[in-house]
Amino acid sequence: MALRPSSTLLGRALLPSPFCHQPVAVPVVPSLRHLLQEAQPHGEGSREEVVAALLEKLPAHCDRVKKEMLHAGYASRYYRSRYGRGLETRRKQLQQLLAMSDDEVRLWAQSRCVPVRDPLAPQ
């Protein structure tokens, strides 16, 4: 399943789902390289200053990433359970249809039909 970057949700990606009218937003977890580049001070400095800056900034960045990973896990579990419930509902509907007689199936199909009118015909 491919991720699509979303312009409306910064830092998130939209997953195309079986519920096509409801895309699932999953947080994008930054890589370790990106995390270190954010925490590393920009500019010239001694090695001690760089290490001190990393030790100051890195715990907060790591906490943020852990939080985003938890949100991604919650979204993933929600998506999987929702998809499973949808499949279970479809399976039950199929079993009910298979148990129906031919006349009941025909009536069921007719009840699901939507009448279409000719748009060019006068009303």
DSSP file (Angstrom, degrees, kcal/mol; ACC not computed):
  #  RESIDUE AA STRUCTURE BP1 BP2  ACC     N-H-->O    O-->H-N    N-H-->O    O-->H-N    TCO  KAPPA ALPHA  PHI   PSI    X-CA   Y-CA   Z-CA
    1    1 A M              0   0    0      0, 0.0     2,-0.2     0, 0.0    14,-0.0   0.000 360.0 360.0 360.0 124.0    0.0    0.0    0.0
    2    2 A A        -     0   0    0      1,-0.0     2,-0.4    14,-0.0     0, 0.0  -0.576 360.0-129.3 -87.4 145.6    1.6    3.3   -1.1
    3    3 A L        -     0   0    0     -2,-0.2    12,-0.2    12,-0.1    -1,-0.0  -0.740  14.3-152.3 -91.7 140.5    1.5    6.4    1.0
    4    4 A R  E     -A   14   0A   0     10,-1.4    10,-2.1    -2,-0.4     2,-0.2  -0.956  19.3-124.8-109.5 127.1    0.4    9.7   -0.4
    5    5 A P  E     -A   13   0A   0      0, 0.0     2,-0.5     0, 0.0     8,-0.2  -0.489  25.7-141.6 -68.4 141.2    1.8   12.9    1.0
    6    6 A S        -     0   0    0      6,-1.1     6,-0.3     3,-0.4     5,-0.2  -0.888  15.7-163.5-108.7 131.5   -1.0   15.2    2.2
    7    7 A S  S    S+     0   0    0     -2,-0.5     3,-0.2     1,-0.2    -1,-0.1   0.743  92.0  53.4 -81.8 -23.2   -0.8   18.9    1.7
    8    8 A T  S    S+     0   0    0      1,-0.2     2,-0.7     2,-0.0    -1,-0.2   0.777 108.1  50.3 -83.0 -25.7   -3.6   19.5    4.2
    9    9 A L  S >  S-     0   0    0      3,-0.1     3,-1.5     5,-0.0    -3,-0.4  -0.882  80.4-149.7-116.6 100.6   -2.1   17.6    7.0
   10   10 A L  T 3  S+     0   0    0     -2,-0.7     3,-0.1     1,-0.3    -3,-0.1  -0.478  83.8  13.8 -69.3 134.8    1.6   18.5    7.7
   11   11 A G  T 3  S+     0   0    0      1,-0.3    17,-2.1    -2,-0.2     2,-0.3   0.672 112.7  94.7  76.5  16.4    3.6   15.6    9.0
   12   12 A R  E <   - B   0  27A   0     -3,-1.5    -6,-1.1    -6,-0.3     2,-0.4  -0.903  58.1-148.1-133.9 163.6    0.9   13.1    8.1
   13   13 A A  E     -AB   5  26A   0     13,-2.1    13,-2.6    -2,-0.3     2,-0.5  -0.978  15.8-131.2-130.9 146.8    0.2   10.8    5.2
   14   14 A L  E     -AB   4  25A   0    -10,-2.1   -10,-1.4    -2,-0.4    11,-0.2  -0.865  16.1-151.7-101.0 127.1   -3.1    9.6    3.9
   15   15 A L  E     - B   0  24A   0      9,-2.8     9,-1.6    -2,-0.5     2,-0.3  -0.835  19.1-125.1 -94.4 127.3   -3.6    5.9    3.3
   16   16 A P        -     0   0    0      0, 0.0     4,-0.1     0, 0.0   -14,-0.0  -0.575  40.1-169.1 -66.8 132.9   -6.1    4.9    0.6
   17   17 A S        -     0   0    0     -2,-0.3     5,-0.1     2,-0.2    -3,-0.0  -0.748  40.3-104.5-123.2 166.7   -8.5    2.6    2.3
   18   18 A P  S    S+     0   0    0      0, 0.0     2,-1.3     0, 0.0     3,-0.1   0.755 117.6  69.3 -61.5 -21.2  -11.3    0.2    1.4
   19   19 A F  S >  S-     0   0    0      3,-0.3     3,-3.0     1,-0.2    -2,-0.2  -0.707  75.4-175.8 -92.8  82.1  -13.6    2.9    2.7
   20   20 A C  T 3  S+     0   0    0     -2,-1.3    -1,-0.2     1,-0.3    -3,-0.0   0.716  77.7  55.9 -61.8 -22.4  -12.7    5.2   -0.3
   21   21 A H  T 3  S+     0   0    0      1,-0.2    -1,-0.3    -3,-0.1    -2,-0.1   0.550 108.2  52.9 -83.8  -5.2  -14.7    8.1    1.1
   22   22 A Q  S <  S-     0   0    0     -3,-3.0    -3,-0.3    -5,-0.1    -1,-0.2  -0.719  73.3-167.0-130.5  83.0  -12.7    8.0    4.4
   23   23 A P        -     0   0    0      0, 0.0     2,-0.5     0, 0.0    -3,-0.1  -0.437  24.4-123.7 -67.3 145.7   -8.9    8.1    3.9
   24   24 A V  E     -B   15   0A   0     -9,-1.6    -9,-2.8    -2,-0.1     2,-0.6  -0.804  16.0-143.1 -95.5 124.1   -7.0    7.1    7.1
   25   25 A A  E     -B   14   0A   0     -2,-0.5   -11,-0.2   -11,-0.2   -13,-0.0  -0.776  20.7-176.6 -88.7 120.3   -4.5    9.7    8.3
   26   26 A V  E     -B   13   0A   0    -13,-2.6   -13,-2.1    -2,-0.6    46,-0.1  -0.970  28.9-115.0-117.6 128.8   -1.4    8.0    9.8
   27   27 A P  E     -B   12   0A   0      0, 0.0     2,-0.6     0, 0.0   -15,-0.2  -0.340  25.3-127.9 -62.5 141.0    1.3   10.1   11.4
   28   28 A V        -     0   0    0    -17,-2.1    41,-0.1    -2,-0.0    40,-0.0  -0.817  19.0-145.2 -90.6 122.1    4.6   10.1    9.5
   29   29 A V        -     0   0    0     -2,-0.6    36,-0.1    39,-0.1   -17,-0.0  -0.779  19.2-124.8 -90.5 124.2    7.4    9.2   11.9
   30   30 A P        -     0   0    0      0, 0.0    -1,-0.0     0, 0.0     2,-0.0  -0.295  26.0-110.0 -68.6 152.8   10.7   11.0   11.1
   31   31 A S     >  -     0   0    0      1,-0.1     4,-2.1     4,-0.0     5,-0.1  -0.269  25.6-109.5 -75.8 166.8   13.9    9.0   10.5
   32   32 A L  H  > S+     0   0    0      2,-0.2     4,-2.6     1,-0.2     5,-0.2   0.880 119.1  55.1 -64.7 -38.2   16.8    9.0   12.9
   33   33 A R  H  > S+     0   0    0      1,-0.2     4,-2.3     2,-0.2    -1,-0.2   0.929 109.3  46.5 -61.2 -45.1   18.9   11.0   10.4
   34   34 A H  H  > S+     0   0    0      1,-0.2     4,-2.0     2,-0.2    -1,-0.2   0.895 111.5  52.5 -63.4 -39.9   16.3   13.7   10.2
   35   35 A L  H  X S+     0   0    0     -4,-2.1     4,-1.9     1,-0.2    -2,-0.2   0.911 110.6  46.7 -62.8 -43.6   16.0   13.7   14.0
   36   36 A L  H  X S+     0   0    0     -4,-2.6     4,-2.0     1,-0.2    -1,-0.2   0.875 110.0  53.5 -68.1 -36.7   19.7   14.2   14.4
   37   37 A Q  H  < S+     0   0    0     -4,-2.3    -1,-0.2    -5,-0.2    -2,-0.2   0.877 110.3  48.0 -65.7 -35.8   19.8   16.9   11.8
   38   38 A E  H  < S+     0   0    0     -4,-2.0    -2,-0.2     1,-0.2    -1,-0.2   0.894 116.1  43.0 -68.4 -39.4   17.1   18.8   13.7
   39   39 A A  H  < S+     0   0    0     -4,-1.9    18,-0.2    -5,-0.2    -2,-0.2   0.751  93.7  93.7 -80.7 -23.7   18.8   18.5   17.0
   40   40 A Q  S  < S-     0   0    0     -4,-2.0     2,-0.1    -5,-0.2    10,-0.1  -0.505  83.1-115.2 -73.6 133.9   22.3   19.3   15.8
   41   41 A P        -     0   0    0      0, 0.0     2,-0.5     0, 0.0    -1,-0.1  -0.411  25.0-128.3 -69.3 143.9   23.3   22.9   16.1
   42   42 A H        +     0   0    0     -2,-0.1     2,-0.2     2,-0.1    -5,-0.0  -0.793  68.6  37.5 -94.2 130.4   23.9   24.8   12.9
   43   43 A G  S    S-     0   0    0     -2,-0.5     2,-0.3     2,-0.1     0, 0.0  -0.573  97.7 -44.2 121.7 173.9   27.1   26.7   12.7
   44   44 A E        +     0   0    0     -2,-0.2     2,-0.3     0, 0.0    -2,-0.1  -0.572  67.6 140.7 -79.3 138.2   30.7   26.3   13.7
   45   45 A G        -     0   0    0     -2,-0.3    -2,-0.1    -4,-0.1     2,-0.0  -0.975  50.7 -87.1-167.6 163.7   31.4   25.1   17.2
   46   46 A S     >  -     0   0    0     -2,-0.3     4,-2.0     1,-0.1     5,-0.2  -0.295  42.8-107.9 -74.8 165.6   33.6   22.8   19.2
   47   47 A R  H  > S+     0   0    0      1,-0.2     4,-2.6     2,-0.2     5,-0.2   0.866 119.9  55.7 -62.2 -36.8   32.9   19.1   19.6
   48   48 A E  H  > S+     0   0    0      1,-0.2     4,-2.6     2,-0.2    -1,-0.2   0.894 107.1  49.4 -64.3 -39.2   31.9   19.7   23.2
   49   49 A E  H  > S+     0   0    0      2,-0.2     4,-2.5     1,-0.2    -1,-0.2   0.897 111.4  49.2 -65.7 -40.1   29.4   22.3   22.3
   50   50 A V  H  X S+     0   0    0     -4,-2.0     4,-2.5     2,-0.2    -2,-0.2   0.934 113.3  45.9 -64.8 -45.3   27.8   20.0   19.6
   51   51 A V  H  X S+     0   0    0     -4,-2.6     4,-2.5     1,-0.2    -2,-0.2   0.908 113.0  50.2 -65.0 -41.3   27.6   17.1   22.1
   52   52 A A  H  X S+     0   0    0     -4,-2.6     4,-1.5     2,-0.2    -1,-0.2   0.911 111.4  48.5 -62.9 -41.7   26.1   19.4   24.8
   53   53 A A  H  X S+     0   0    0     -4,-2.5     4,-2.6     2,-0.2     5,-0.3   0.906 111.6  49.7 -65.1 -41.2   23.5   20.7   22.4
   54   54 A L  H  X S+     0   0    0     -4,-2.5     4,-2.8     1,-0.2    -2,-0.2   0.918 109.7  51.1 -63.0 -42.4   22.6   17.2   21.3
   55   55 A L  H  < S+     0   0    0     -4,-2.5    -1,-0.2     1,-0.2    -2,-0.2   0.806 113.6  46.3 -66.2 -27.9   22.3   16.1   24.9
   56   56 A E  H  < S+     0   0    0     -4,-1.5     4,-0.4    -5,-0.2    -2,-0.2   0.925 123.4  30.1 -75.8 -46.4   20.0   19.0   25.6
   57   57 A K  H  X S+     0   0    0     -4,-2.6     4,-1.9   -18,-0.2     3,-0.3   0.797 103.9  72.8 -88.2 -30.2   17.7   18.7   22.5
   58   58 A L  H  X S+     0   0    0     -4,-2.8     4,-2.9    -5,-0.3     5,-0.2   0.867  91.4  55.0 -62.4 -41.9   17.7   15.0   21.7
   59   59 A P  H  > S+     0   0    0      0, 0.0     4,-2.4     0, 0.0    -1,-0.2   0.912 110.0  47.3 -59.3 -40.4   15.5   13.8   24.7
   60   60 A A  H  > S+     0   0    0     -4,-0.4     4,-2.0    -3,-0.3    -2,-0.2   0.914 113.7  47.8 -65.8 -41.2   12.7   16.2   23.7
   61   61 A H  H  X S+     0   0    0     -4,-1.9     4,-2.3     2,-0.2    -1,-0.2   0.911 111.7  50.3 -64.9 -41.2   12.9   15.1   20.0
   62   62 A C  H  X S+     0   0    0     -4,-2.9     4,-2.5     1,-0.2    -2,-0.2   0.896 109.0  51.6 -64.8 -39.2   12.9   11.4   21.0
   63   63 A D  H  X S+     0   0    0     -4,-2.4     4,-2.2    -5,-0.2    -1,-0.2   0.905 109.5  50.3 -62.4 -40.5    9.8   11.9   23.2
   64   64 A R  H  X S+     0   0    0     -4,-2.0     4,-2.3     2,-0.2    -2,-0.2   0.914 111.2  48.2 -63.7 -42.3    8.1   13.6   20.3
   65   65 A V  H  X S+     0   0    0     -4,-2.3     4,-2.5     2,-0.2    -2,-0.2   0.898 109.8  52.3 -66.8 -39.6    8.9   10.7   18.0
   66   66 A K  H  X S+     0   0    0     -4,-2.5     4,-2.3     2,-0.2    -1,-0.2   0.917 109.9  49.7 -60.4 -42.0    7.8    8.1   20.5
   67   67 A K  H  X S+     0   0    0     -4,-2.2     4,-2.2     1,-0.2    -2,-0.2   0.913 111.3  48.3 -62.9 -43.0    4.5   10.0   20.8
   68   68 A E  H  X S+     0   0    0     -4,-2.3     4,-2.3     1,-0.2    -1,-0.2   0.875 110.1  52.3 -66.2 -36.5    4.1   10.0   17.0
   69   69 A M  H  X S+     0   0    0     -4,-2.5     4,-2.3     2,-0.2    -1,-0.2   0.892 108.5  51.0 -66.4 -38.1    4.9    6.3   16.8
   70   70 A L  H  X S+     0   0    0     -4,-2.3     4,-2.5     2,-0.2    -2,-0.2   0.924 110.6  48.7 -62.5 -43.6    2.2    5.6   19.4
   71   71 A H  H  X S+     0   0    0     -4,-2.2     4,-2.6     1,-0.2    -2,-0.2   0.897 110.4  51.3 -62.8 -39.5   -0.3    7.6   17.4
   72   72 A A  H  X S+     0   0    0     -4,-2.3     4,-2.4     2,-0.2    -1,-0.2   0.899 110.3  49.5 -64.2 -39.6    0.7    5.7   14.3
   73   73 A G  H  X S+     0   0    0     -4,-2.3     4,-2.5     2,-0.2    -2,-0.2   0.912 110.7  49.3 -64.8 -42.3    0.2    2.4   16.1
   74   74 A Y  H  X S+     0   0    0     -4,-2.5     4,-2.5     2,-0.2    -2,-0.2   0.927 112.4  48.2 -60.9 -44.9   -3.2    3.5   17.3
   75   75 A A  H  X S+     0   0    0     -4,-2.6     4,-2.6     1,-0.2    -2,-0.2   0.901 111.6  50.3 -63.3 -40.4   -4.2    4.5   13.8
   76   76 A S  H  X S+     0   0    0     -4,-2.4     4,-2.5     2,-0.2    -1,-0.2   0.926 112.1  46.0 -64.9 -44.8   -2.9    1.2   12.4
   77   77 A R  H  X S+     0   0    0     -4,-2.5     4,-2.5     2,-0.2     5,-0.2   0.902 113.2  50.4 -65.1 -40.0   -4.9   -0.9   14.9
   78   78 A Y  H  X S+     0   0    0     -4,-2.5     4,-2.6    -5,-0.2     5,-0.2   0.931 111.7  48.0 -62.0 -45.4   -8.0    1.2   14.3
   79   79 A Y  H  X S+     0   0    0     -4,-2.6     4,-2.7     1,-0.2     5,-0.2   0.925 112.6  48.0 -61.9 -45.5   -7.7    0.8   10.6
   80   80 A R  H  X S+     0   0    0     -4,-2.5     4,-2.2     1,-0.2    -1,-0.2   0.906 113.9  46.3 -64.9 -40.8   -7.2   -3.0   10.8
   81   81 A S  H  X S+     0   0    0     -4,-2.5     4,-2.4     2,-0.2    -1,-0.2   0.899 113.7  48.9 -68.9 -38.2  -10.1   -3.5   13.2
   82   82 A R  H  X S+     0   0    0     -4,-2.6     4,-2.1    -5,-0.2    -2,-0.2   0.915 112.2  47.9 -66.1 -42.5  -12.4   -1.3   11.1
   83   83 A Y  H  X S+     0   0    0     -4,-2.7     4,-2.2    -5,-0.2    -1,-0.2   0.898 111.6  51.3 -64.3 -40.1  -11.4   -3.2    7.9
   84   84 A G  H  X S+     0   0    0     -4,-2.2     4,-2.4    -5,-0.2    -2,-0.2   0.898 108.7  50.3 -63.9 -40.8  -12.0   -6.5    9.7
   85   85 A R  H  X S+     0   0    0     -4,-2.4     4,-2.2     2,-0.2    -1,-0.2   0.892 109.7  51.6 -64.6 -38.2  -15.4   -5.4   10.8
   86   86 A G  H  X S+     0   0    0     -4,-2.1     4,-2.2     2,-0.2    -2,-0.2   0.911 110.9  47.3 -63.9 -41.9  -16.3   -4.4    7.3
   87   87 A L  H  X S+     0   0    0     -4,-2.2     4,-2.5     2,-0.2    -2,-0.2   0.902 110.9  51.9 -65.1 -40.4  -15.2   -7.8    5.9
   88   88 A E  H  X S+     0   0    0     -4,-2.4     4,-2.2     2,-0.2    -2,-0.2   0.899 109.6  49.5 -63.7 -40.2  -17.2   -9.6    8.7
   89   89 A T  H  X S+     0   0    0     -4,-2.2     4,-2.4     2,-0.2    -1,-0.2   0.921 111.5  48.8 -63.8 -44.0  -20.3   -7.6    7.7
   90   90 A R  H  X S+     0   0    0     -4,-2.2     4,-2.4     1,-0.2    -2,-0.2   0.900 110.1  52.0 -62.4 -39.9  -19.9   -8.4    4.0
   91   91 A R  H  X S+     0   0    0     -4,-2.5     4,-2.2     2,-0.2    -1,-0.2   0.906 109.9  48.8 -63.8 -41.7  -19.4  -12.1    4.9
   92   92 A K  H  X S+     0   0    0     -4,-2.2     4,-2.3     2,-0.2    -2,-0.2   0.909 110.8  50.5 -64.6 -41.8  -22.6  -12.1    6.9
   93   93 A Q  H  X S+     0   0    0     -4,-2.4     4,-2.3     1,-0.2    -2,-0.2   0.904 110.3  50.2 -62.6 -40.4  -24.5  -10.5    4.1
   94   94 A L  H  X S+     0   0    0     -4,-2.4     4,-2.5     2,-0.2    -2,-0.2   0.914 109.6  50.4 -64.4 -42.2  -23.2  -13.0    1.6
   95   95 A Q  H  X S+     0   0    0     -4,-2.2     4,-1.5     1,-0.2    -1,-0.2   0.896 110.5  50.2 -62.7 -39.6  -24.2  -15.9    3.9
   96   96 A Q  H  X S+     0   0    0     -4,-2.3     4,-0.8     2,-0.2    -1,-0.2   0.907 111.0  48.9 -64.5 -41.2  -27.7  -14.4    4.2
   97   97 A L  H >< S+     0   0    0     -4,-2.3     3,-0.7     1,-0.2    -2,-0.2   0.902 109.8  51.2 -65.4 -39.9  -28.0  -14.1    0.4
   98   98 A L  H 3< S+     0   0    0     -4,-2.5    -1,-0.2     1,-0.2    -2,-0.2   0.811 108.8  52.3 -66.9 -28.2  -26.8  -17.7   -0.1
   99   99 A A  H 3< S+     0   0    0     -4,-1.5    -1,-0.2    -5,-0.2    -2,-0.2   0.642  93.5  94.8 -81.6 -14.3  -29.5  -18.8    2.4
  100  100 A M  S << S-     0   0    0     -4,-0.8     2,-0.1    -3,-0.7    -3,-0.0  -0.371  77.7-116.1 -77.0 155.3  -32.3  -17.0    0.6
  101  101 A S     >  -     0   0    0      1,-0.1     4,-2.3    -2,-0.1     5,-0.2  -0.348  34.5-100.4 -79.4 170.9  -34.6  -18.6   -2.0
  102  102 A D  H  > S+     0   0    0      1,-0.2     4,-2.3     2,-0.2     5,-0.2   0.890 123.1  50.5 -62.2 -40.5  -34.5  -17.4   -5.6
  103  103 A D  H  > S+     0   0    0      1,-0.2     4,-2.4     2,-0.2    -1,-0.2   0.910 110.8  48.9 -65.3 -41.0  -37.7  -15.3   -5.2
  104  104 A E  H  > S+     0   0    0      2,-0.2     4,-2.5     1,-0.2    -2,-0.2   0.891 110.9  50.6 -65.0 -38.2  -36.3  -13.6   -2.1
  105  105 A V  H  X S+     0   0    0     -4,-2.3     4,-2.7     2,-0.2    -2,-0.2   0.908 110.1  50.1 -65.4 -40.7  -33.1  -12.8   -3.9
  106  106 A R  H  X S+     0   0    0     -4,-2.3     4,-2.3     2,-0.2    -2,-0.2   0.920 112.7  46.2 -64.1 -43.3  -35.0  -11.3   -6.8
  107  107 A L  H  X S+     0   0    0     -4,-2.4     4,-2.0     2,-0.2    -2,-0.2   0.897 112.7  50.8 -64.3 -40.0  -37.1   -9.2   -4.4
  108  108 A W  H  X S+     0   0    0     -4,-2.5     4,-1.1     2,-0.2    -2,-0.2   0.922 111.3  47.8 -63.0 -43.7  -33.9   -8.2   -2.5
  109  109 A A  H  X S+     0   0    0     -4,-2.7     4,-0.7     1,-0.2     3,-0.3   0.892 111.2  50.8 -65.6 -39.3  -32.2   -7.2   -5.8
  110  110 A Q  H >< S+     0   0    0     -4,-2.3     3,-0.6     1,-0.2    -1,-0.2   0.862 107.2  53.8 -66.7 -34.2  -35.2   -5.2   -6.9
  111  111 A S  H 3< S+     0   0    0     -4,-2.0    -1,-0.2     1,-0.2    -2,-0.2   0.780 107.5  51.9 -70.5 -24.0  -35.3   -3.3   -3.6
  112  112 A R  H 3< S+     0   0    0     -4,-1.1    -1,-0.2    -3,-0.3    -2,-0.2   0.612  88.7 102.9 -85.2 -12.9  -31.6   -2.3   -4.1
  113  113 A C    <<  -     0   0    0     -4,-0.7    -3,-0.0    -3,-0.6    -4,-0.0  -0.444  63.2-145.5 -73.7 143.5  -32.2   -0.9   -7.6
  114  114 A V        -     0   0    0     -2,-0.1     2,-0.1     2,-0.0    -2,-0.1  -0.942  20.8-121.6-108.6 123.3  -32.4    2.8   -8.0
  115  115 A P        -     0   0    0      0, 0.0     2,-0.5     0, 0.0     0, 0.0  -0.425  25.7-155.8 -66.9 136.3  -34.8    4.1  -10.6
  116  116 A V        -     0   0    0     -2,-0.1     2,-0.3     2,-0.0    -2,-0.0  -0.948   4.7-157.1-115.2 130.4  -33.1    6.1  -13.3
  117  117 A R        -     0   0    0     -2,-0.5     3,-0.0     4,-0.0     0, 0.0  -0.708  28.3-102.8-104.5 159.3  -35.1    8.7  -15.3
  118  118 A D    >   -     0   0    0     -2,-0.3     3,-0.8     1,-0.2    -1,-0.0  -0.695  25.2-154.6 -78.8 117.9  -34.2   10.1  -18.7
  119  119 A P  T 3  S+     0   0    0      0, 0.0    -1,-0.2     0, 0.0     4,-0.1   0.730  92.7  53.0 -68.9 -19.0  -32.8   13.6  -18.1
  120  120 A L  T 3  S+     0   0    0      2,-0.1    -2,-0.0    -3,-0.0    -3,-0.0   0.646  88.3  94.6 -89.2 -15.4  -33.9   14.7  -21.6
  121  121 A A  S <  S-     0   0    0     -3,-0.8     2,-0.1     1,-0.1    -4,-0.0  -0.535  84.7-109.7 -77.0 141.3  -37.5   13.6  -21.3
  122  122 A P              0   0    0      0, 0.0    -1,-0.1     0, 0.0    -4,-0.1  -0.376 360.0 360.0 -67.8 149.9  -40.0   16.3  -20.2
  123  123 A Q              0   0    0     -4,-0.1    -2,-0.0    -2,-0.1     0, 0.0   0.483 360.0 360.0 -83.2 360.0  -41.3   15.9  -16.7
